[in-house]
């Protein structure tokens, strides 16, 4: 049904596919069964359904290959989605060998030629190839793929089943994390549909909230830039704003490493920590960061001040090993108060960031209260089965600014963008604060002088 195909276009106009010359290069060698080839065609059709297809928008071609190569659909042939999808459904497998290199070369020389409907380079239209294969190629792909990339073709490589992963990496464009995908079988290839619709999409990133501007986001085609409200200036990071200098801050992460988190999600948590570190002014005199992990016990990964630059900090976070047991959040909070901040710098703002994905197995009330009574700014971040009441008990007031929840680990990056740790240095108040204080003193002095003059006038009379 059409509703399956609207994940991108139904976002209230926030996303449009940028004009692209797109060529699918699909493996139909004998290792791909007829039923599996049908699933590849369904995947192609669904990606096409999410595109803005047209002569002046996205043009789509399909190259089919095995031991030989066949140009099934030219970029110039079909001008509507319906015609394209009909053409895709009629493609038959070739069922011979696996000449992937030959197919890439054919795509570069023929499918992406102006004769077949590709637009001229002067029009600055993106050229994108999506390769789907399940086997080891019988020819050279490294050099052929390199030439195609150097010719300006962006290559995505999708591997299925027993595919050779090194081959995928040899074919794909950089960064490989964005351009190489693997699925266990053709039956689940459809799960990549949304990824490719988004990869070919130009979003209004400000409207979708996919930005990390602290105050004002200004949309540009396919990107954005940050700005600040009146009275604030944009800092060197190009994202955050300040009315005063960055203050010294001690930040301690308290991270749930219980078994319910799962190893793959724990890796996402580490990326999330590093996203927040990226926003801090880490140095000997500014932000110091400590990291505590807990499960049934508490383990200090590194104390405040051990690392005084972002690279070393982020490397240390990446090396954190997953503990994988219980959830003693109260014990961890107590460790943060007594140990982590017990060794922090005097007179420096203190921030605790607590992450958990479940209910604590011990009492958190006393430690949570002590942290806030000590003046620490406490953020509570929950995912999945985290308990709202516990998170709110940990978070500083107002809780709306200090408590965050998401159902899915994969959307934690949105929390990192919203979570802002900004302080003004109390020892060195910013110019605007100084002016306000001076103005108040002058007003007070003038009022006192007016009263004295009034008393003197009364006495004279």
N, C-alpha and C positions, 0 to 999 in steps of 0.2 A: 504493500500500500504506500501511497505517496508520503504519508507521515513519517515513515522510516528514513526518508531521505532529506529531512528538513533541519537537521541539527545545526547547520551553519546559517541558512537563510532565514530561519525563524527567530533569530536573535534581534528582532526589531531594527533591522538595518544597521546593526553595529559592525557587521562584517560583510565585505564583498570580495569575491575572488579577483585578484589582480589580473590584468590581461597577460596571458601566458600562452606560449606554444608548448603543449604538453604531449609527450609521446610515451605510451605504455609499451614496454618490451617484455613479452610474456613467453615463458618457456613452456612448450607443449611436447617435450621429448617423451620417449616411451615410458619413463618412470612416472609421468603424470597420468593418472587414470582418467578416463572420460568423465567420471562423476566429479573428480577433483578439478578438472579443467572447467566444468560448469560453475564451480564455486569461485574460481578466479574471475570468470565473466560476471558473476553477480557482484563481486568486489569492484570491478571496473565500473559497472553500471551505477553502483551506489556512490562512488567517488564522483562520477560524471554528474549525477543528480544534484550534488552540492555545489557545482560550478556555475559561473555565469558564462554560458556557452554562446558564442556568436562571432561573426567575422571581425568585429572590433573589440571583442572581449577575449575569452579563452577559446583557442582552437585545439582540437584533440585528434591525435593519430594513434594507431595501434600497429605494432610490429610483432608478428608471430614467428617463433623460431624453434628449430630442432637441429637437424644436420644442415638444413637450408633455412633461408629467411624469406618471409612473405610479408609484403606491405598490405595489411588487411584494410586499414582505414588511413587515408591521407588527411593531413591537416586542412586541406582545402575542400574536402568532400562534403561534410555534413555541417549544417549551420544551426541546427537545433538539437536540444538534448534528446528528444524523442527519436529523431533519425539516427543519432549516434548510438543510443541504447539498442535500437533495432539492429544496427550493423554489428554491434558487439555480440548480440545473442546468436548471430549466424556464423561466427568464427568456429572453425573445426580444428581439432588438434592435428599436428603433423606427425607425431608419434615415431620419431627416429632419434638421432643423437642429440648432443648438447653443445652447440657451437655458439657460446655466449659472446665471445670476442667478435665473431663475425656479425652477430646481431647488433652489437654496439657500433661497430664500424658502419654498418648499413644505415643505422639510425642517423649517425652524424652526416654521412655523405648523401643519403637519399631522403629519409623521412624529414630531416630538418632542412632540406633544400628549399629554396624559394619556388622551384618548379612544383614541389609537392604541397606548397601552401604556407611555408614558414615566412614570417615577416623579416624584412631587411634589418641588419644590425643597427642601422641608423635610427630605427624606430624604438630602440632600447626596450624590446619586449623580452621578458625572461624566457629562456629555453630550459625545460625541465623534462628529464627522463625518469620513469619509474620502472625498474626492472624487477620482475617476479620470477624466481627460479628455485628449484628443489634439488639441484644436483651439482656435481663437480664439472666444470667446463672441460671440453676436450681440446680447447685451444687457449691461446694466451689472451688474458683479459687485462693484465696490469698496464701494458703500454698503450693498448687501444683505448682503455678507459681514461688514461692520463691525457691522451690527445683530445678526446671528447671534452673533458673538463677544461683543458686549456683553450678549447674553441668556444668556451662560454656556456657549456651545457651543465646544468646542475643535476647530479645523478643521485637518486634514492635507490637503495638496494634492499629488497625484501627476500629473505631466505625462509624456506619451508622445510620442515622435517630434517632429513639427513644432509642438508646443504653444507658446503664447506664455508665456514665463517670467514676464513682468511680471504677467500675469493670475494665475498661481499665487501670486505674492508678495502680490497684493491680497487673495486669498482666505484665505491661511493665517494661523494664530495665530503669535505670537512665542514663542520665538525662531525665526526663519525657517529657520535651519540644521537645526532638529529637525523642522520641520513642512512643508518643501518637499522633494519628491523628484523626480528625473527619470530616466527610462529611455529608451534609444534606440528600443526597439520593444516591442510587446506580448509578444514571444517571451521577453523577459528580465524581465518584471514580477514573476515568481515570486521573484526574488532579494530582493525587499522583504518577503517573508513574515515572516522572523525579526524584522526591525526592528519591524514592527507588533505582532507577538506580544509583543515586549519592551516596546514603548511602552504596551501595555495591561496590563502586568504589575507586580505589587508583589513585589519580591524581598526576601528576607532578605539584605540587602547585606553584613552581617557574615559570614554563612555562605558567600556566593559570593566573598568577598574583594574586592568592589567598594567599597572604602572606603580612606581615607587616614589612618586612625588609627595613630599610631605604636605604641601599646602595647595598649590595650583598646578594643574596639568593642562598643557596646550597641545592639541592634536596637530600632527603633521602627517603626510601620506605614509601609512604603514609604520609610523613611529610616533614619538611625542617628545616634548621638552618640558622642563619644570620651571616654575616661577614662584614668586613669593607674594604674600599680601603686603599692603602698604605698611611701612615701618619695619619690615624684615628684609634681609638680604640673602641671596642664594649662596650657600657655602660651596667650597671647592669641589665637593663630591657631585655637584650639579643636581642634587635631589632634595637635600634638606635645607631648612631656612633657620636663620638666627638673628635675634636682635642684640645678641651679645656673644662674647667669646665662648668657645667650647669649654665646659667645666671638667675638672677631674672627676672621674666616676669609677667606682668598683662594681663590676657586674659579675654575679655568680649564676650560672645555669645549674638547675637541679633537675636531672633527667631520669625519667622512669625507664628502667631496662628490664622490666618484668617479661615473663614468657609470652604474655598475651600480645605484646607489641609485634613480635615476629621479626626475623632477621632482615627481610627485605624492607620492612617499614622502618627499622632502626637506621638503615642507611639513609632513608628520606629525612629522618629526624636530624641526623648529622649534617645533611645539606642545609636544613632549616636553621640550625645553629650558626652555620657559616654565613648564611644570608644576613643574619642579624649582626654578626661580627663585622661584615662588610660595611655596615652603616655606622660603626663606631669609630671614633678618632683614637685608635690604639697607639699608645706611645708610653714612654717612661713617666711622663708628667700628666698625661690625659687619662684615657680609659685603660683600666686593667681588667682582665677577664679570668675567672676561675670556673672549673667544671667539676660537677659532682654527679655520679651515676648511682642509682639505688635500685635494689630489688628486694630480696629478703634481708640484705645488709646494705651498708653504704660504703661507696668507694670514691675517694677523691682522685679524679683523673689528673688534674693539675691545679695548684693553688693560684691565687691572685698574684699577678706580677711576675710569674715565671717566664712568660713570653711577652715581649714588648713590641712585637710587630705582627701584622695580620697574617703574613705567610706562615710563620712558625705556629701561630695560634691555630690557624685552619688545618695545618698538617697534623697537629696534635689531636684535633677533633676527629679528623678522618681515621686516625689510628685507634680510636676508642673501641675496645672490644665489648661485645654485647654480653650482659650478665645472665639474663634469661632465667629469673626465678620469681619471687613474690613481689608484693607492692607495699613496702613500709614507708609511706609518704611522710608520716609524722616523724619517724626517726631521721629521715633525710632533711626535713626542715630544721630539726633540732641541730643536726650536724652543720648546716649552713649558718645558723645563728651563732653557735658556740665555737666552731672551728674556722669555717671559711671567712666569715666576717670578723671573727676574733683576731685575725691576723691582718685585717685591712688597714688602710691608711687613715689616720685620725683626721677629722674635719672634711672628709671626702664623701660625696653623695654615694649611697649604696643601693643597688638594684638587684633583686632576686627574680629570676625567671624560672618558674616551675612548670615542667611538662609532665603530664600523665595521661594514660589511656584507660584507667579503670579506678574502681573504688579502693581506697586505702584499707590495708589490713590492720592498721593501728590508728590511734587517736591523733588527730592533727591539730585540734583546737588550741592547746597551750602554746605549741611552737609557732603556729600561724599568728596568734595574738602577740607573742613576744617579738616576732620579726617586725610587725607593724608598730608596736609600742616603742621599739628601738629607732623608729624613723626610717626603716628601709622601705623603698618603693617596691611593692611586690606585684608581679604579673603572674597570672595563672592561665595556663594554656591546656585545653583538654581536647582529646580526639577519641572518636568511637564511643566506648562505654564509660568514659569519664563522668563523674557525678557532679552535676551543676552546683549543688549546695556546698560541696567540698571546695570546688574551684573558687566560688564566691567568698568562702571563708578565708581562703589564702590571699585573695586579691585585695589590693589597696582600694581606698575610695577615691573618686567615684568608680564603682565596679565596672561600669560600661566602658571605661578607658583602660581597665587593667585585667579584664577577664575575657578570654577568647575561646571559642569552641568550633570545631569542624567535625563532621561525621567521618571524613576520609583523610587518611595520611597524605594522599596525593594533592590535597588542596591546602596543605600547611603553608606553602609559599605565600598564599594570600595573607595569612596571619603575620608572617614576617614583614610584609609590606606595610601592614597597618600598625604594627607595634613600634612606637616611636620612643626612644630613650633620649630625651633632651633636657639638659639642665643649664641654668645660668650660674656662672661662678659668683658665689656670694661675696668672696673677698674682693672681687673686681667687678662691681656692678657695671652694666652696660650704660652707654651714654644716655640712652633714653630714660632709664630708671633714675640716673643721677639728676637729670633735668627735672623730672617729676618731683623728686624729693626736694630739690632746691626751690622749685616753684611753691611747694606747700609751706616751706619754711618762710619764704618771703611773704606769702599771704597771711600766715600766722602773725609774723612780726608787724605787718601793716595793721592787722585787726587790733593788736595790743596797743599800737601807737595811737590809733583812732580813739580807743577807750580812754587813754591817758589825756589826750587833747580835750576830749569831752569833759573829763573830771576837772581839768584846769580851767576850762571855760566856765563851768558851774561855780567854781571857787571865786573867780574874778567877778562874776555877776553878783 
